Amino acid sequence: MWFIFSEPAVTAFGSLKPSNPTFVIEWENITLKWNYTIDGSIGQAQFLNSTDESAIAAKFGDGDVNMGPNYQVRFRADISNTFSQLTILTVQRSDSGRYKLILTSSKVVTITNEVELKVQCK
């Protein structure tokens, strides 16, 4: 008789996360990238500006990524079941601050990662 044991599914960040802090030169573009495994699928995912607690982008279930009104011009977000990225175009000094990715799986397990972005002048 054979028994097959499998590892339980886990919701956790993988090896790809932005360094903390992350440095960028003013007026350049930057993309912050995360990979992860999810037990189930995405229930909800959000990018937040932790400095002022504003919502940059959000995705609910299999829906589209919705950008916050103050972030539609220079910010882009991509969120999938294995990978997320936040791109800031032509970074400005005012973009310095803390950015957070919050993922909640369909099985209601939440993981969070925050990175501080430091914008440097040329």
N, CA, C and O atoms as CSV, one atom per row, in Angstrom:
chain,resi,resn,atom,element,x,y,z
A,1,MET,N,N,0.844,-1.164,0.000
A,1,MET,CA,C,0.000,0.000,0.000
A,1,MET,C,C,0.900,1.241,0.000
A,1,MET,O,O,1.851,1.332,0.776
A,2,TRP,N,N,0.587,2.178,-0.869
A,2,TRP,CA,C,1.360,3.405,-0.999
A,2,TRP,C,C,0.524,4.593,-0.527
A,2,TRP,O,O,-0.675,4.685,-0.790
A,3,PHE,N,N,1.190,5.480,0.166
A,3,PHE,CA,C,0.544,6.719,0.585
A,3,PHE,C,C,1.277,7.871,-0.065
A,3,PHE,O,O,2.507,7.904,-0.085
A,4,ILE,N,N,0.543,8.788,-0.582
A,4,ILE,CA,C,1.145,9.968,-1.183
A,4,ILE,C,C,0.821,11.150,-0.290
A,4,ILE,O,O,-0.340,11.472,-0.038
A,5,PHE,N,N,1.878,11.779,0.176
A,5,PHE,CA,C,1.716,12.963,1.013
A,5,PHE,C,C,2.144,14.167,0.193
A,5,PHE,O,O,3.192,14.152,-0.452
A,6,SER,N,N,1.345,15.183,0.224
A,6,SER,CA,C,1.719,16.409,-0.483
A,6,SER,C,C,1.853,17.537,0.524
A,6,SER,O,O,1.234,17.538,1.588
A,7,GLU,N,N,2.672,18.480,0.153
A,7,GLU,CA,C,2.849,19.663,0.982
A,7,GLU,C,C,1.552,20.467,0.984
A,7,GLU,O,O,0.914,20.604,-0.060
A,8,PRO,N,N,1.155,20.994,2.127
A,8,PRO,CA,C,-0.032,21.849,2.127
A,8,PRO,C,C,0.246,23.125,1.337
A,8,PRO,O,O,1.363,23.641,1.347
A,9,ALA,N,N,-0.766,23.621,0.663
A,9,ALA,CA,C,-0.610,24.863,-0.083
A,9,ALA,C,C,-0.391,26.009,0.899
A,9,ALA,O,O,-1.005,26.066,1.964
A,10,VAL,N,N,0.494,26.914,0.515
A,10,VAL,CA,C,0.868,28.017,1.393
A,10,VAL,C,C,0.736,29.319,0.630
A,10,VAL,O,O,1.043,29.377,-0.561
A,11,THR,N,N,0.287,30.348,1.295
A,11,THR,CA,C,0.299,31.689,0.733
A,11,THR,C,C,1.498,32.406,1.327
A,11,THR,O,O,1.541,32.673,2.528
A,12,ALA,N,N,2.485,32.721,0.468
A,12,ALA,CA,C,3.722,33.337,0.953
A,12,ALA,C,C,4.439,34.033,-0.196
A,12,ALA,O,O,4.271,33.670,-1.360
A,13,PHE,N,N,5.238,35.032,0.145
A,13,PHE,CA,C,6.070,35.686,-0.848
A,13,PHE,C,C,7.215,34.763,-1.222
A,13,PHE,O,O,7.699,33.987,-0.399
A,14,GLY,N,N,7.642,34.857,-2.478
A,14,GLY,CA,C,8.772,34.081,-2.970
A,14,GLY,C,C,10.063,34.867,-2.795
A,14,GLY,O,O,10.161,35.750,-1.943
A,15,SER,N,N,11.038,34.534,-3.608
A,15,SER,CA,C,12.363,35.143,-3.485
A,15,SER,C,C,12.452,36.516,-4.139
A,15,SER,O,O,13.389,37.263,-3.860
A,16,LEU,N,N,11.502,36.866,-5.001
A,16,LEU,CA,C,11.543,38.148,-5.692
A,16,LEU,C,C,10.709,39.178,-4.947
A,16,LEU,O,O,9.479,39.126,-4.949
A,17,LYS,N,N,11.404,40.117,-4.309
A,17,LYS,CA,C,10.767,41.257,-3.637
A,17,LYS,C,C,11.701,42.440,-3.827
A,17,LYS,O,O,12.906,42.250,-3.987
A,18,PRO,N,N,11.169,43.660,-3.812
A,18,PRO,CA,C,12.053,44.820,-3.928
A,18,PRO,C,C,12.971,44.914,-2.710
A,18,PRO,O,O,12.587,44.554,-1.597
A,19,SER,N,N,14.182,45.402,-2.940
A,19,SER,CA,C,15.069,45.634,-1.801
A,19,SER,C,C,14.474,46.764,-0.962
A,19,SER,O,O,13.750,47.621,-1.468
A,20,ASN,N,N,14.795,46.743,0.320
A,20,ASN,CA,C,14.224,47.740,1.223
A,20,ASN,C,C,15.341,48.379,2.029
A,20,ASN,O,O,15.920,47.728,2.899
A,21,PRO,N,N,15.655,49.631,1.759
A,21,PRO,CA,C,14.974,50.553,0.837
A,21,PRO,C,C,15.378,50.295,-0.611
A,21,PRO,O,O,16.376,49.628,-0.886
A,22,THR,N,N,14.579,50.839,-1.529
A,22,THR,CA,C,14.889,50.830,-2.959
A,22,THR,C,C,15.205,52.253,-3.365
A,22,THR,O,O,14.496,53.189,-2.998
A,23,PHE,N,N,16.287,52.411,-4.135
A,23,PHE,CA,C,16.724,53.733,-4.575
A,23,PHE,C,C,16.456,53.897,-6.068
A,23,PHE,O,O,16.604,52.953,-6.844
A,24,VAL,N,N,16.060,55.109,-6.460
A,24,VAL,CA,C,15.817,55.424,-7.863
A,24,VAL,C,C,16.263,56.873,-8.094
A,24,VAL,O,O,16.171,57.717,-7.203
A,25,ILE,N,N,16.744,57.135,-9.304
A,25,ILE,CA,C,17.148,58.493,-9.691
A,25,ILE,C,C,15.911,59.245,-10.200
A,25,ILE,O,O,15.119,58.714,-10.979
A,26,GLU,N,N,15.771,60.479,-9.745
A,26,GLU,CA,C,14.639,61.304,-10.163
A,26,GLU,C,C,14.546,61.366,-11.687
A,26,GLU,O,O,15.565,61.475,-12.369
A,27,TRP,N,N,13.341,61.297,-12.213
A,27,TRP,CA,C,12.946,61.356,-13.624
A,27,TRP,C,C,13.141,60.034,-14.362
A,27,TRP,O,O,12.832,59.951,-15.551
A,28,GLU,N,N,13.647,58.996,-13.688
A,28,GLU,CA,C,13.729,57.677,-14.308
A,28,GLU,C,C,12.469,56.889,-13.964
A,28,GLU,O,O,11.721,57.277,-13.067
A,29,ASN,N,N,12.233,55.798,-14.665
A,29,ASN,CA,C,11.127,54.883,-14.357
A,29,ASN,C,C,11.630,53.803,-13.415
A,29,ASN,O,O,12.813,53.462,-13.431
A,30,ILE,N,N,10.742,53.264,-12.598
A,30,ILE,CA,C,11.097,52.145,-11.736
A,30,ILE,C,C,9.931,51.160,-11.689
A,30,ILE,O,O,8.763,51.546,-11.720
A,31,THR,N,N,10.285,49.876,-11.613
A,31,THR,CA,C,9.277,48.837,-11.450
A,31,THR,C,C,9.627,48.013,-10.220
A,31,THR,O,O,10.710,47.434,-10.136
A,32,LEU,N,N,8.711,47.964,-9.276
A,32,LEU,CA,C,8.853,47.157,-8.066
A,32,LEU,C,C,8.144,45.832,-8.333
A,32,LEU,O,O,6.983,45.820,-8.742
A,33,LYS,N,N,8.851,44.698,-8.098
A,33,LYS,CA,C,8.310,43.383,-8.462
A,33,LYS,C,C,8.281,42.441,-7.270
A,33,LYS,O,O,9.195,42.422,-6.446
A,34,TRP,N,N,7.199,41.653,-7.199
A,34,TRP,CA,C,7.028,40.627,-6.169
A,34,TRP,C,C,6.580,39.333,-6.839
A,34,TRP,O,O,5.816,39.368,-7.804
A,35,ASN,N,N,7.053,38.183,-6.330
A,35,ASN,CA,C,6.436,36.913,-6.710
A,35,ASN,C,C,5.971,36.211,-5.445
A,35,ASN,O,O,6.452,36.509,-4.352
A,36,TYR,N,N,5.031,35.273,-5.592
A,36,TYR,CA,C,4.424,34.633,-4.428
A,36,TYR,C,C,3.694,33.375,-4.863
A,36,TYR,O,O,3.468,33.142,-6.050
A,37,THR,N,N,3.334,32.575,-3.881
A,37,THR,CA,C,2.430,31.448,-4.093
A,37,THR,C,C,1.172,31.743,-3.290
A,37,THR,O,O,1.228,32.355,-2.224
A,38,ILE,N,N,0.050,31.302,-3.812
A,38,ILE,CA,C,-1.231,31.565,-3.158
A,38,ILE,C,C,-1.980,30.246,-2.995
A,38,ILE,O,O,-2.082,29.455,-3.932
A,39,ASP,N,N,-2.495,30.025,-1.804
A,39,ASP,CA,C,-3.377,28.885,-1.554
A,39,ASP,C,C,-4.759,29.295,-2.044
A,39,ASP,O,O,-5.465,30.052,-1.378
A,40,GLY,N,N,-5.133,28.795,-3.199
A,40,GLY,CA,C,-6.385,29.216,-3.821
A,40,GLY,C,C,-6.085,30.199,-4.939
A,40,GLY,O,O,-5.227,29.942,-5.784
A,41,SER,N,N,-6.770,31.295,-4.945
A,41,SER,CA,C,-6.541,32.355,-5.931
A,41,SER,C,C,-6.606,33.691,-5.204
A,41,SER,O,O,-6.819,33.742,-3.992
A,42,ILE,N,N,-6.422,34.763,-5.948
A,42,ILE,CA,C,-6.476,36.087,-5.332
A,42,ILE,C,C,-7.920,36.419,-4.955
A,42,ILE,O,O,-8.816,36.394,-5.798
A,43,GLY,N,N,-8.127,36.725,-3.691
A,43,GLY,CA,C,-9.412,37.239,-3.254
A,43,GLY,C,C,-9.414,38.749,-3.412
A,43,GLY,O,O,-10.380,39.343,-3.893
A,44,GLN,N,N,-8.303,39.359,-2.994
A,44,GLN,CA,C,-8.134,40.802,-3.097
A,44,GLN,C,C,-6.645,41.104,-3.075
A,44,GLN,O,O,-5.888,40.465,-2.343
A,45,ALA,N,N,-6.224,42.074,-3.872
A,45,ALA,CA,C,-4.840,42.541,-3.870
A,45,ALA,C,C,-4.858,44.056,-3.980
A,45,ALA,O,O,-5.652,44.631,-4.724
A,46,GLN,N,N,-3.961,44.699,-3.219
A,46,GLN,CA,C,-3.920,46.159,-3.220
A,46,GLN,C,C,-2.492,46.653,-3.176
A,46,GLN,O,O,-1.643,46.086,-2.487
A,47,PHE,N,N,-2.237,47.717,-3.921
A,47,PHE,CA,C,-1.021,48.506,-3.753
A,47,PHE,C,C,-1.432,49.773,-3.020
A,47,PHE,O,O,-2.354,50.467,-3.448
A,48,LEU,N,N,-0.760,50.077,-1.923
A,48,LEU,CA,C,-1.059,51.275,-1.137
A,48,LEU,C,C,0.163,52.163,-1.029
A,48,LEU,O,O,1.296,51.682,-1.004
A,49,ASN,N,N,-0.075,53.452,-0.967
A,49,ASN,CA,C,0.962,54.399,-0.595
A,49,ASN,C,C,0.855,54.503,0.927
A,49,ASN,O,O,-0.038,55.174,1.444
A,50,SER,N,N,1.757,53.843,1.634
A,50,SER,CA,C,1.683,53.802,3.099
A,50,SER,C,C,1.989,55.144,3.729
A,50,SER,O,O,1.618,55.392,4.877
A,51,THR,N,N,2.656,56.006,2.997
A,51,THR,CA,C,3.021,57.313,3.546
A,51,THR,C,C,1.778,58.145,3.827
A,51,THR,O,O,1.679,58.776,4.880
A,52,ASP,N,N,0.827,58.153,2.893
A,52,ASP,CA,C,-0.399,58.941,3.107
A,52,ASP,C,C,-1.657,58.066,3.141
A,52,ASP,O,O,-2.772,58.587,3.140
A,53,GLU,N,N,-1.482,56.727,3.172
A,53,GLU,CA,C,-2.583,55.758,3.275
A,53,GLU,C,C,-3.551,55.808,2.094
A,53,GLU,O,O,-4.729,55.485,2.248
A,54,SER,N,N,-3.066,56.209,0.917
A,54,SER,CA,C,-3.950,56.244,-0.249
A,54,SER,C,C,-3.832,54.950,-1.056
A,54,SER,O,O,-2.787,54.300,-1.063
A,55,ALA,N,N,-4.922,54.593,-1.733
A,55,ALA,CA,C,-4.968,53.389,-2.559
A,55,ALA,C,C,-4.443,53.704,-3.954
A,55,ALA,O,O,-4.959,54.587,-4.640
A,56,ILE,N,N,-3.409,52.971,-4.366
A,56,ILE,CA,C,-2.837,53.156,-5.699
A,56,ILE,C,C,-3.601,52.301,-6.702
A,56,ILE,O,O,-4.024,52.791,-7.749
A,57,ALA,N,N,-3.776,51.019,-6.377
A,57,ALA,CA,C,-4.452,50.097,-7.285
A,57,ALA,C,C,-5.048,48.946,-6.478
A,57,ALA,O,O,-4.572,48.630,-5.388
A,58,ALA,N,N,-6.093,48.325,-7.022
A,58,ALA,CA,C,-6.723,47.188,-6.352
A,58,ALA,C,C,-7.284,46.231,-7.393
A,58,ALA,O,O,-7.674,46.621,-8.494
A,59,LYS,N,N,-7.308,44.967,-6.999
A,59,LYS,CA,C,-7.911,43.919,-7.826
A,59,LYS,C,C,-8.719,43.019,-6.915
A,59,LYS,O,O,-8.250,42.635,-5.843
A,60,PHE,N,N,-9.924,42.680,-7.328
A,60,PHE,CA,C,-10.798,41.810,-6.558
A,60,PHE,C,C,-11.075,40.563,-7.389
A,60,PHE,O,O,-11.634,40.654,-8.482
A,61,GLY,N,N,-10.685,39.403,-6.875
A,61,GLY,CA,C,-10.904,38.147,-7.582
A,61,GLY,C,C,-10.263,38.157,-8.952
A,61,GLY,O,O,-9.108,38.551,-9.111
A,62,ASP,N,N,-11.027,37.717,-9.943
A,62,ASP,CA,C,-10.534,37.649,-11.322
A,62,ASP,C,C,-10.751,38.949,-12.090
A,62,ASP,O,O,-10.534,38.997,-13.301
A,63,GLY,N,N,-11.172,39.988,-11.402
A,63,GLY,CA,C,-11.467,41.256,-12.074
A,63,GLY,C,C,-10.223,41.971,-12.555
A,63,GLY,O,O,-9.101,41.497,-12.376
A,64,ASP,N,N,-10.441,43.106,-13.163
A,64,ASP,CA,C,-9.348,43.939,-13.657
A,64,ASP,C,C,-8.699,44.702,-12.515
A,64,ASP,O,O,-9.275,44.845,-11.437
A,65,VAL,N,N,-7.491,45.189,-12.767
A,65,VAL,CA,C,-6.809,46.062,-11.818
A,65,VAL,C,C,-7.383,47.461,-11.991
A,65,VAL,O,O,-7.401,48.000,-13.097
A,66,ASN,N,N,-7.851,48.044,-10.898
A,66,ASN,CA,C,-8.406,49.401,-10.916
A,66,ASN,C,C,-7.411,50.349,-10.276
A,66,ASN,O,O,-6.978,50.136,-9.143
A,67,MET,N,N,-7.049,51.398,-11.003
A,67,MET,CA,C,-6.106,52.387,-10.504
A,67,MET,C,C,-6.849,53.484,-9.744
A,67,MET,O,O,-7.934,53.907,-10.143
A,68,GLY,N,N,-6.248,53.938,-8.644
A,68,GLY,CA,C,-6.798,55.059,-7.897
A,68,GLY,C,C,-6.731,56.327,-8.734
A,68,GLY,O,O,-5.815,56.471,-9.544
A,69,PRO,N,N,-7.668,57.248,-8.565
A,69,PRO,CA,C,-7.735,58.440,-9.421
A,69,PRO,C,C,-6.474,59.304,-9.385
A,69,PRO,O,O,-6.138,59.929,-10.391
A,70,ASN,N,N,-5.776,59.355,-8.265
A,70,ASN,CA,C,-4.569,60.180,-8.177
A,70,ASN,C,C,-3.338,59.504,-8.770
A,70,ASN,O,O,-2.260,60.097,-8.804
A,71,TYR,N,N,-3.493,58.265,-9.239
A,71,TYR,CA,C,-2.332,57.489,-9.702
A,71,TYR,C,C,-2.447,57.036,-11.157
A,71,TYR,O,O,-1.586,56.294,-11.628
A,72,GLN,N,N,-3.465,57.453,-11.869
A,72,GLN,CA,C,-3.703,56.943,-13.213
A,72,GLN,C,C,-2.715,57.444,-14.261
A,72,GLN,O,O,-2.521,56.780,-15.278
A,73,VAL,N,N,-2.093,58.582,-14.044
A,73,VAL,CA,C,-1.235,59.162,-15.075
A,73,VAL,C,C,0.149,58.501,-15.113
A,73,VAL,O,O,0.611,58.128,-16.191
A,74,ARG,N,N,0.817,58.350,-13.971
A,74,ARG,CA,C,2.207,57.879,-13.975
A,74,ARG,C,C,2.416,56.499,-13.352
A,74,ARG,O,O,3.542,56.001,-13.362
A,75,PHE,N,N,1.394,55.877,-12.822
A,75,PHE,CA,C,1.538,54.579,-12.158
A,75,PHE,C,C,0.847,53.494,-12.982
A,75,PHE,O,O,-0.213,53.715,-13.569
A,76,ARG,N,N,1.478,52.310,-13.009
A,76,ARG,CA,C,0.908,51.135,-13.674
A,76,ARG,C,C,1.009,49.962,-12.706
A,76,ARG,O,O,2.013,49.821,-12.009
A,77,ALA,N,N,-0.007,49.132,-12.655
A,77,ALA,CA,C,0.007,47.971,-11.765
A,77,ALA,C,C,-0.415,46.732,-12.545
A,77,ALA,O,O,-1.325,46.772,-13.373
A,78,ASP,N,N,0.270,45.637,-12.257
A,78,ASP,CA,C,-0.061,44.343,-12.835
A,78,ASP,C,C,-0.124,43.358,-11.676
A,78,ASP,O,O,0.816,43.262,-10.887
A,79,ILE,N,N,-1.233,42.625,-11.572
A,79,ILE,CA,C,-1.434,41.686,-10.465
A,79,ILE,C,C,-1.968,40.374,-11.037
A,79,ILE,O,O,-2.987,40.356,-11.727
A,80,SER,N,N,-1.262,39.268,-10.741
A,80,SER,CA,C,-1.718,37.947,-11.174
A,80,SER,C,C,-1.669,37.001,-9.975
A,80,SER,O,O,-1.359,37.428,-8.862
A,81,ASN,N,N,-1.971,35.733,-10.191
A,81,ASN,CA,C,-1.952,34.751,-9.100
A,81,ASN,C,C,-0.544,34.359,-8.660
A,81,ASN,O,O,-0.390,33.649,-7.666
A,82,THR,N,N,0.492,34.808,-9.382
A,82,THR,CA,C,1.862,34.443,-9.019
A,82,THR,C,C,2.829,35.612,-8.956
A,82,THR,O,O,3.938,35.468,-8.443
A,83,PHE,N,N,2.426,36.767,-9.469
A,83,PHE,CA,C,3.367,37.871,-9.656
A,83,PHE,C,C,2.624,39.205,-9.643
A,83,PHE,O,O,1.522,39.316,-10.179
A,84,SER,N,N,3.237,40.214,-9.026
A,84,SER,CA,C,2.691,41.572,-9.071
A,84,SER,C,C,3.827,42.554,-9.298
A,84,SER,O,O,4.959,42.336,-8.866
A,85,GLN,N,N,3.499,43.636,-9.984
A,85,GLN,CA,C,4.488,44.694,-10.144
A,85,GLN,C,C,3.808,46.050,-10.170
A,85,GLN,O,O,2.685,46.208,-10.647
A,86,LEU,N,N,4.534,47.022,-9.637
A,86,LEU,CA,C,4.083,48.408,-9.610
A,86,LEU,C,C,5.148,49.240,-10.307
A,86,LEU,O,O,6.304,49.259,-9.883
A,87,THR,N,N,4.758,49.930,-11.379
A,87,THR,CA,C,5.689,50.767,-12.135
A,87,THR,C,C,5.335,52.226,-11.910
A,87,THR,O,O,4.167,52.611,-11.961
A,88,ILE,N,N,6.352,53.029,-11.662
A,88,ILE,CA,C,6.180,54.479,-11.539
A,88,ILE,C,C,6.970,55.104,-12.680
A,88,ILE,O,O,8.177,54.892,-12.798
A,89,LEU,N,N,6.284,55.877,-13.520
A,89,LEU,CA,C,6.914,56.526,-14.664
A,89,LEU,C,C,7.424,57.904,-14.260
A,89,LEU,O,O,6.785,58.606,-13.476
A,90,THR,N,N,8.560,58.279,-14.793
A,90,THR,CA,C,9.205,59.573,-14.508
A,90,THR,C,C,9.091,59.931,-13.022
A,90,THR,O,O,8.403,60.878,-12.641
A,91,VAL,N,N,9.777,59.156,-12.213
A,91,VAL,CA,C,9.718,59.310,-10.752
A,91,VAL,C,C,10.078,60.740,-10.349
A,91,VAL,O,O,11.015,61.338,-10.877
A,92,GLN,N,N,9.319,61.258,-9.415
A,92,GLN,CA,C,9.547,62.601,-8.884
A,92,GLN,C,C,9.918,62.491,-7.404
A,92,GLN,O,O,9.640,61.476,-6.765
A,93,ARG,N,N,10.540,63.525,-6.868
A,93,ARG,CA,C,10.924,63.513,-5.444
A,93,ARG,C,C,9.721,63.265,-4.547
A,93,ARG,O,O,9.847,62.628,-3.501
A,94,SER,N,N,8.557,63.762,-4.945
A,94,SER,CA,C,7.347,63.578,-4.136
A,94,SER,C,C,6.902,62.111,-4.084
A,94,SER,O,O,6.040,61.764,-3.277
A,95,ASP,N,N,7.471,61.249,-4.928
A,95,ASP,CA,C,7.155,59.814,-4.905
A,95,ASP,C,C,7.918,59.073,-3.817
A,95,ASP,O,O,7.649,57.898,-3.568
A,96,SER,N,N,8.870,59.741,-3.164
A,96,SER,CA,C,9.583,59.113,-2.042
A,96,SER,C,C,8.570,58.735,-0.975
A,96,SER,O,O,7.642,59.489,-0.683
A,97,GLY,N,N,8.762,57.556,-0.399
A,97,GLY,CA,C,7.856,57.121,0.658
A,97,GLY,C,C,7.764,55.610,0.713
A,97,GLY,O,O,8.591,54.901,0.139
A,98,ARG,N,N,6.757,55.132,1.405
A,98,ARG,CA,C,6.577,53.695,1.609
A,98,ARG,C,C,5.409,53.193,0.743
A,98,ARG,O,O,4.344,53.808,0.682
A,99,TYR,N,N,5.648,52.058,0.080
A,99,TYR,CA,C,4.649,51.426,-0.776
A,99,TYR,C,C,4.415,50.005,-0.278
A,99,TYR,O,O,5.360,49.293,0.063
A,100,LYS,N,N,3.160,49.605,-0.240
A,100,LYS,CA,C,2.800,48.313,0.349
A,100,LYS,C,C,1.970,47.500,-0.633
A,100,LYS,O,O,1.088,48.025,-1.312
A,101,LEU,N,N,2.272,46.199,-0.693
A,101,LEU,CA,C,1.453,45.237,-1.421
A,101,LEU,C,C,0.773,44.357,-0.387
A,101,LEU,O,O,1.435,43.751,0.456
A,102,ILE,N,N,-0.552,44.289,-0.453
A,102,ILE,CA,C,-1.336,43.433,0.441
A,102,ILE,C,C,-2.106,42.445,-0.433
A,102,ILE,O,O,-2.876,42.844,-1.306
A,103,LEU,N,N,-1.889,41.150,-0.186
A,103,LEU,CA,C,-2.588,40.094,-0.925
A,103,LEU,C,C,-3.414,39.270,0.040
A,103,LEU,O,O,-2.924,38.859,1.091
A,104,THR,N,N,-4.657,39.030,-0.312
A,104,THR,CA,C,-5.511,38.133,0.461
A,104,THR,C,C,-5.989,37.042,-0.478
A,104,THR,O,O,-6.580,37.316,-1.523
A,105,SER,N,N,-5.726,35.798,-0.089
A,105,SER,CA,C,-6.128,34.673,-0.939
A,105,SER,C,C,-7.635,34.439,-0.817
A,105,SER,O,O,-8.301,34.974,0.070
A,106,SER,N,N,-8.146,33.624,-1.736
A,106,SER,CA,C,-9.563,33.275,-1.690
A,106,SER,C,C,-9.882,32.457,-0.437
A,106,SER,O,O,-11.048,32.307,-0.074
A,107,LYS,N,N,-8.842,31.925,0.228
A,107,LYS,CA,C,-9.032,31.188,1.481
A,107,LYS,C,C,-8.767,32.080,2.690
A,107,LYS,O,O,-8.576,31.591,3.804
A,108,VAL,N,N,-8.756,33.397,2.459
A,108,VAL,CA,C,-8.663,34.448,3.473
A,108,VAL,C,C,-7.367,34.371,4.287
A,108,VAL,O,O,-7.375,34.497,5.512
A,109,VAL,N,N,-6.265,34.163,3.580
A,109,VAL,CA,C,-4.933,34.274,4.177
A,109,VAL,C,C,-4.302,35.523,3.584
A,109,VAL,O,O,-4.273,35.680,2.364
A,110,THR,N,N,-3.793,36.420,4.438
A,110,THR,CA,C,-3.245,37.696,3.975
A,110,THR,C,C,-1.740,37.743,4.189
A,110,THR,O,O,-1.228,37.345,5.236
A,111,ILE,N,N,-1.036,38.246,3.160
A,111,ILE,CA,C,0.400,38.509,3.269
A,111,ILE,C,C,0.632,39.958,2.860
A,111,ILE,O,O,-0.094,40.501,2.028
A,112,THR,N,N,1.642,40.575,3.445
A,112,THR,CA,C,1.931,41.981,3.208
A,112,THR,C,C,3.429,42.183,3.083
A,112,THR,O,O,4.213,41.563,3.800
A,113,ASN,N,N,3.822,43.062,2.161
A,113,ASN,CA,C,5.220,43.460,2.059
A,113,ASN,C,C,5.261,44.948,1.775
A,113,ASN,O,O,4.515,45.456,0.937
A,114,GLU,N,N,6.142,45.642,2.482
A,114,GLU,CA,C,6.265,47.090,2.330
A,114,GLU,C,C,7.700,47.431,1.974
A,114,GLU,O,O,8.639,46.817,2.481
A,115,VAL,N,N,7.863,48.412,1.099
A,115,VAL,CA,C,9.190,48.859,0.687
A,115,VAL,C,C,9.241,50.379,0.762
A,115,VAL,O,O,8.268,51.063,0.444
A,116,GLU,N,N,10.389,50.895,1.186
A,116,GLU,CA,C,10.581,52.341,1.196
A,116,GLU,C,C,11.312,52.734,-0.077
A,116,GLU,O,O,12.380,52.201,-0.378
A,117,LEU,N,N,10.728,53.677,-0.829
A,117,LEU,CA,C,11.328,54.183,-2.052
A,117,LEU,C,C,12.020,55.500,-1.739
A,117,LEU,O,O,11.407,56.421,-1.200
A,118,LYS,N,N,13.310,55.583,-2.082
A,118,LYS,CA,C,14.087,56.794,-1.870
A,118,LYS,C,C,14.506,57.343,-3.233
A,118,LYS,O,O,15.241,56.696,-3.980
A,119,VAL,N,N,14.025,58.548,-3.540
A,119,VAL,CA,C,14.302,59.183,-4.807
A,119,VAL,C,C,15.519,60.081,-4.630
A,119,VAL,O,O,15.564,60.930,-3.739
A,120,GLN,N,N,16.516,59.869,-5.510
A,120,GLN,CA,C,17.760,60.632,-5.440
A,120,GLN,C,C,17.842,61.573,-6.632
A,120,GLN,O,O,17.390,61.245,-7.729
A,121,CYS,N,N,18.424,62.742,-6.405
A,121,CYS,CA,C,18.614,63.724,-7.474
A,121,CYS,C,C,19.829,63.350,-8.302
A,121,CYS,O,O,20.774,62.750,-7.789
A,122,LYS,N,N,19.808,63.702,-9.589
A,122,LYS,CA,C,20.965,63.440,-10.462
A,122,LYS,C,C,22.139,64.275,-10.031
A,122,LYS,O,O,23.207,64.198,-10.639
